[in-house]
Amino acid sequence: MKRPTWIHAVVLGAFCTGFGIILATTNVFTADQIAQRAVEDMQNSLAQVVPAAIHDNSLVKDAITVKNDAGKDITIYRAMKDGKVTGVAYEIDGTGYGGQIRLMLGVDAAGNILGVRATEYHETPGLGDKIDPAKSDWITRFTGLSLGRPPVDKWKVKKDGGDFDQFSGATITPRGVVAAIRAGLEFFAAHKAQFLEVR
């Protein structure tokens, strides 16, 4: 005997409602854990580019927001010691062979790079993924450099007349990272007073 269509609709509706309740309940109970994991991931990234010796505060708690030239809000994580800003860290974007690369850049109060780490990338294993310090020390070589060291016009890969090595068989990724870091340093120079202001 064939069941009426409305019975199928009721059963489907009950199933969807039940599944929706389960999803909503799961979301309520896991939202805090997900948020906590995000904070822990951010603190881990910050620890790689801002030495613990230069701050006695929580970089996450003392963050400020600054608009970049495109009007986008950028979170600035400020390292402070004895009431003074000793450095900052913020995310910058570059473009590699595999698409967007997100980097965390740490800069001291004088504009020198404290560290750079890739936080997200989609580069080819064995080539572009050499921006990961577990694969190569290439990205660690930026530590101690600044916008004037090397000169601004040398903030390019060697293939383009600059001072920075590219990877064997992969130029696009290092080119994008070097350009992103240079832009990140220019952003610091343009907003230095705001970054270092103690509120």
C-alpha positions as CSV (number, residue, x, y, z in Angstrom):
1,M,0.0,0.0,0.0
2,K,1.4,3.4,-1.0
3,R,1.9,5.9,1.8
4,P,0.5,9.5,1.3
5,T,3.1,12.1,0.3
6,W,2.5,14.1,3.4
7,I,3.8,11.2,5.6
8,H,7.2,11.4,3.7
9,A,7.2,15.1,4.2
10,V,6.6,14.8,8.0
11,V,9.3,12.2,8.3
12,L,11.8,14.2,6.3
13,G,10.9,17.4,8.3
14,A,11.4,15.5,11.6
15,F,14.7,14.2,10.5
16,C,15.9,17.7,9.4
17,T,14.7,19.3,12.6
18,G,16.4,16.6,14.7
19,F,19.7,16.9,12.8
20,G,19.5,20.7,13.1
21,I,19.1,20.5,16.9
22,I,22.1,18.2,17.1
23,L,24.2,20.6,15.1
24,A,23.1,23.6,17.1
25,T,23.8,21.8,20.4
26,T,27.2,20.7,19.2
27,N,28.1,24.3,18.1
28,V,27.1,25.7,21.5
29,F,29.3,23.2,23.4
30,T,32.3,23.5,21.1
31,A,32.3,27.2,20.3
32,D,34.4,28.1,23.3
33,Q,36.9,25.3,22.6
34,I,37.3,26.4,19.0
35,A,37.8,30.0,20.1
36,Q,40.4,28.9,22.7
37,R,42.3,26.9,20.0
38,A,42.3,30.0,17.7
39,V,43.9,32.0,20.5
40,E,46.5,29.3,21.2
41,D,47.4,29.1,17.5
42,M,47.8,32.9,17.4
43,Q,50.0,32.9,20.5
44,N,52.1,30.1,19.0
45,S,52.6,32.2,15.8
46,L,53.4,35.3,17.8
47,A,56.0,33.4,19.9
48,Q,57.9,32.5,16.7
49,V,58.3,36.1,15.6
50,V,58.5,38.1,18.9
51,P,61.1,36.9,21.4
52,A,59.8,36.4,25.0
53,A,62.7,38.5,26.3
54,I,61.4,41.7,24.8
55,H,57.9,41.7,26.5
56,D,56.2,41.1,29.8
57,N,52.6,41.4,28.5
58,S,50.1,39.4,26.6
59,L,50.4,40.3,22.9
60,V,46.9,39.1,22.2
61,K,45.3,41.1,25.0
62,D,47.2,44.3,24.2
63,A,46.4,44.2,20.5
64,I,45.2,47.3,18.6
65,T,43.5,47.7,15.2
66,V,44.8,49.9,12.5
67,K,43.5,50.5,9.0
68,N,45.9,49.9,6.1
69,D,45.9,52.0,2.9
70,A,43.1,49.9,1.5
71,G,40.9,50.6,4.5
72,K,41.2,47.0,5.8
73,D,41.5,46.5,9.6
74,I,44.8,45.0,10.6
75,T,45.3,43.6,14.1
76,I,48.6,44.8,15.6
77,Y,49.9,42.6,18.4
78,R,52.1,44.9,20.6
79,A,55.0,43.6,22.7
80,M,55.5,45.8,25.8
81,K,58.1,45.8,28.5
82,D,58.2,48.2,31.5
83,G,55.3,50.2,30.0
84,K,57.0,50.8,26.6
85,V,56.2,49.2,23.2
86,T,59.3,47.1,22.2
87,G,57.9,45.5,19.1
88,V,54.8,44.6,17.1
89,A,53.6,41.7,15.0
90,Y,50.9,41.5,12.4
91,E,49.8,39.4,9.5
92,I,50.7,40.3,5.9
93,D,49.7,38.8,2.6
94,G,51.8,37.7,-0.3
95,T,51.1,35.7,-3.5
96,G,53.0,32.5,-4.3
97,Y,52.8,30.0,-7.1
98,G,50.0,28.2,-5.3
99,G,48.0,31.3,-4.4
100,Q,47.8,33.5,-1.3
101,I,50.5,33.2,1.4
102,R,49.8,34.6,4.9
103,L,52.8,35.6,7.0
104,M,53.3,36.8,10.5
105,L,55.8,39.6,10.7
106,G,57.5,40.7,13.9
107,V,59.3,44.1,14.0
108,D,61.1,45.8,16.8
109,A,60.5,49.4,17.8
110,A,63.4,50.5,15.5
111,G,61.9,48.8,12.5
112,N,64.2,45.7,12.5
113,I,62.7,42.3,11.7
114,L,62.4,40.1,14.7
115,G,61.1,37.2,12.7
116,V,58.8,36.1,9.8
117,R,56.8,32.9,9.6
118,A,54.3,31.5,7.1
119,T,51.0,30.9,8.8
120,E,49.1,29.7,5.7
121,Y,50.2,28.7,2.2
122,H,49.4,26.3,-0.7
123,E,52.8,25.9,-2.3
124,T,54.1,22.9,-4.2
125,P,55.8,20.4,-1.8
126,G,59.6,20.3,-2.3
127,L,59.6,23.7,-4.1
128,G,57.6,26.6,-2.8
129,D,57.1,25.0,0.7
130,K,60.7,26.0,1.5
131,I,59.1,29.1,3.2
132,D,58.4,26.7,6.1
133,P,61.3,26.7,8.5
134,A,60.9,23.0,9.0
135,K,61.9,22.5,5.3
136,S,64.5,25.3,4.9
137,D,66.1,28.1,6.9
138,W,65.3,30.6,4.0
139,I,62.6,32.5,5.9
140,T,64.8,32.9,9.0
141,R,67.3,34.9,7.0
142,F,65.1,38.0,7.2
143,T,65.7,38.3,10.9
144,G,67.6,41.5,11.7
145,L,67.0,43.1,8.4
146,S,65.1,46.4,7.9
147,L,63.6,48.6,5.2
148,G,67.0,50.3,4.8
149,R,69.1,47.2,5.2
150,P,69.3,46.2,2.4
151,P,68.3,49.4,0.5
152,V,64.7,49.5,-0.5
153,D,65.4,48.9,-4.2
154,K,67.2,45.7,-3.3
155,W,64.1,44.2,-1.6
156,K,63.7,41.7,-4.5
157,V,65.0,38.3,-5.4
158,K,68.3,38.1,-7.2
159,K,66.7,37.2,-10.5
160,D,65.0,40.6,-10.4
161,G,68.2,42.5,-9.4
162,G,67.7,42.3,-5.6
163,D,69.6,40.8,-2.7
164,F,67.4,37.7,-1.9
165,D,67.9,34.1,-3.0
166,Q,65.1,32.4,-4.8
167,F,64.6,28.6,-4.6
168,S,66.0,26.3,-7.3
169,G,63.1,25.9,-9.8
170,A,60.8,28.2,-7.9
171,T,61.0,32.0,-8.2
172,I,57.4,33.1,-7.8
173,T,57.0,32.1,-4.2
174,P,60.2,33.8,-2.9
175,R,59.3,36.9,-5.0
176,G,55.9,37.1,-3.4
177,V,57.3,36.6,0.1
178,V,60.0,39.3,-0.3
179,A,57.5,41.7,-1.7
180,A,55.1,41.0,1.1
181,I,57.8,41.6,3.8
182,R,58.9,44.8,2.1
183,A,55.3,46.0,2.1
184,G,54.9,45.0,5.7
185,L,58.0,47.1,6.6
186,E,56.6,50.0,4.7
187,F,53.3,49.6,6.6
188,F,55.3,49.7,9.9
189,A,57.2,52.9,8.8
190,A,54.0,54.6,7.8
191,H,52.2,53.8,11.2
192,K,55.2,53.6,13.6
193,A,54.0,56.5,15.8
194,Q,50.6,54.9,16.2
195,F,52.0,51.4,16.8
196,L,54.4,52.7,19.5
197,E,52.0,55.0,21.3
198,V,51.2,53.8,24.8
199,R,47.5,54.3,25.6
